[in-house]
Amino acid sequence: MLLIDDISNDKEKTIKGLRKRGFKNIGVIDEIIDLNNNRKKIQQELDQILFESNTISKEIAEIFKTGNQVKSIDKLKTKSTDLKAKSKALSLDLDKTKSSIQSLITTIPNLPDTNVPEGLNDENNIEVYRSSKIEDSKQKLKNHWDLAKEYDIIDFELGSKITGSGFPVYKGKGAKLQRALINFFLDRNISAGYTEFQVPHLVNSESAFATGQLPDKDGDMYHINDDGFYLIPTAEVPLTNIYRDNILSYEEVPILITGYTPCFRREAGSYGSDVRGLNRLHQFDKVEIVRLEHPDNSDKALNMMKEHIKGILSELELDFRILNLCAGDLGFTSSITYDFELFSKGQKKWLEISSVSNFKTYQSNRLNLKFKNKDGKNELLHTLNGSSLALPRVMAVIIENNQSIEGIQIPKSLIPYTGFDIIS
């Protein structure tokens, strides 16, 4: 979440950034500033009362110590009682004010980076890279759900029988290809310096709040009511929370971590051709990369993440492009995001398969994640994350783009992982 001091000290910058995102409830900024000013006033009054109370307590103790009982001690005791009552009332008022500030500030998204384009929807996203010129194939190519049925590698109907739509069953070489991709992605991440973690697939509400899923994405997550746990929508949540409430040394930064998990998303309200086959699922596999960076290095780190994912997609010999998301298309917690899209030749459209984001201090403020800078002072880290990669649409494009009369060709870089070069 945003820092209260940043909001108060540079109100105009905050409002300008929120308007760029299309945030409507600008009035909440004045509410927060007024509440924060009131909080400071209450805190000052409380501090003064506590000081007076401590002074009186010392006076009373000194009187008892010397044995010089005087009539004024009764007045001191009465005043001490009055001060304690005032202190209790002010403490309750302070807690209430802090709670009100917290409730309001968590409704405010992150401010967009200066390099984020203007615009309020995906039409304003800017393409910053394309791997190759996409030519319209004269050959009529099949979509992946028809190919999956033809080669018996993914069964969507069986998944619907077992659970419901959006829960496919991978079979035979389809399952092997899925597992091969997971291992391929992890190996490439580890080679780039990321440390692999295996993390829980359920998190508590504190973890979901810390990375920004709560309260913003509450309706998008599966919630286990009896235990208060949430099924993770991405490995970003447990991976980043490994360092919640930590103060890292200067030498520990940066930290690079990766992990594979299934991901669970309700995707309420999704319908139409965009949800066919593997295009949008309620359960899917994803390999994630997370970086904890010094604030001065996070921009460079974001570019390194982009180049890393470009390298993986190039190895898979897939056509892709990178988009710089406009302010209105940013995720709630992101300051800047680059989306990676693959071109689906069977569906003749672009499919998002990854994004890399810099959250700056937005997550670390919620996480209470700091490091000691060179001056020995505690400072908030910058957090970054990226999909490296989400599997369903990568699978879809590999199946569609590599179809031939003989079968589905496997990219050369994956053959050591699959043990076969074609699905036929």
ABEGO torsion letter per residue (X at the ends): XBBAAAAAABAAAAAAAAAAAGBABAAAAAAAAAAAAAAAAAAAAAAAAAAAAAAAAAAAAAAAAAGBBBAAAAAAAAAAAAAAAAAAAAAAAAAAAAAAAAAAAAABBBBBBAABBBEABAAABBBABBABBBBBBABBBBBAAAAAAAAGABBAAAAAAAAEBGBBBBBEAAAAAAAAAAAAAAAAAAAAGBBBBBBBABBBAAAAAAAGAOAAAAAABBBBAAAGBBBBABAAAAAAAAABGBBBBAAAOBBBBBBBBBBBBAGBGBBEAAABEAABBABBBBBBBBBBBBAAAAAAAAAAAAAAAAAAAAAAGBBBBBBBBBAAABBAABABBBBBBBBBAAAGBBBBABBBBBAEAAAAAAAGBBBBBAAGBBBBBBBBBBBOBBAAAAAAAAAAAABBAAEBBBBAAAAAAAGBABBX
